[in-house]
Amino acid sequence: MWRTRLKAGSRITTTAILSGDDVLGFPTFLLGSPGGIFMSANLIPAFHRQLFQASVSGRIDAARKAHFALLPLIEALYTANHPGPLKDATALIGHTVGKTRAPLRRAGAETMKRAEVILMSLAAHEFQQ
């Protein structure tokens, strides 16, 4: 983002840059991004809202801890078969979105168990004030 600012100069002040990569959410928030488009936000939108609020309100330690707590979910679901595992994981939060169509495949049982454990951990995550 800093290279973009250097190249664009003062014009960047009116341009919002959003990340579409879950792993880059927290770092881009710290660089002034007004948000992002994240796969995992489909599963835990409130968690993402709190991560963003902690980042922009200067509670960097709380945001960093939340970011690192989120990474295992991203690792579990963001595979070469994405968005297949995401579609299956939505059932874990009570939203069935239908079958995955070829060439994508469903998530394996091990992936779903990992995702379930991680989602429970994230649901219990407390953001420091």
N, C-alpha and C positions, 0 to 999 in steps of 0.2 A: 504494500500500500504506500510506503514512503517513496518508492520510486515513481509511482503514479503521481503522487503529490509534486515531486520534483519536476516531472515532465509536464504536468498540467498547470503548474503555477497557481495563480490566484483563482483560476476557473474551478478548481476542485472544491471550493467552499460551497458551491451550490449542487454538487454531485454526491449522491449517497452511494457508497460501495457496500454491497451485501455479500457475505460469503455463502456459498452453497455447500461447503464442506464442513461436516459436523466437527471434525477435529480442529478446524480453524476458527470456530465461533468465538471462544474466549479471547484468543489473541487479536482478532479483528475488532472485538468490542473495545479492547484497550487502545486500539488505534483510532477509535472514533466511529466505527461502523454503527449505524442506527438499528441494526438487527441482522437477520440472516434467514436462509431457507434451509432448514435442517431435517434430515430423515428422522432422527430420533425425536424431534419435536412433535411428530405425529403421535408418539406414544406417551410423552411426558411434557406436555406444553407448559404446565405450571412450573415445572423444574427449570425449563429454559427461560421462562419469564423471570424467575428469581435469580438465575445465573446472570442474565443481562442486567437486571437492576443492581445486583451486587457489584458488577463490573463498572457500571457507569456512576455509581454513587460512591466509589472509592473504597469499597470493602473488598479489596483485591485478594486478601488471604482467603476470605470466604468463597469468592468466585473461583480462585485457583483450586481450592479443595473440591468444589463442586465439579469443575472441569475434569479433574483427574478421576473423580468418582464416576463420571459419565463415560470416560474412554472405554471401559470394558464392554459396555452395551454397544457402542459403535463398532468395536472390534468384532463382537459376536454377530452382529447383524449386517454389517456392510461388507459383503463378500462379493466375489465375482458373480454370484448369482443374484445380486441385489436387483430389484426389490423383493424377491421371493421371500426371504426370511422376515422382512418388515411386514409383509402382508400376513404372514402366519403369526407374528408377534402381536398384531392388533387384536387377535382373538384373546390374548392373555389379559388385555385390558377391557374385554367385553364388547369389542367391535369386530364382527366378522365381515370381511370385505370380499369374500369370494376366493375362488381357486386361482392359483398362479397359472398363467398360460405359457405354453412352449415358446421359446426354448428355456424359459426360466423353470427352476425346480423349487419345490417346497423346502423349507428348512428341515434339517435332520433333528431327531429326538434330542441329541446332545446339545445342539445349538439352542433349541427351545428351552431346555432345562436351564442352561446358562442364562438365557435372556430372562427367564422367570425369576431366578435368584437375584440377578442384577436389578431388575425392575423393583423387586421388594426392597432391596437395599437403597435404591434411589428414592423410593417412597418414604423411607425412614430418615433420609438425609435432612439434617437441620442446618439451615443457613444462619451463620452468626450475624448478630446485629451490629 
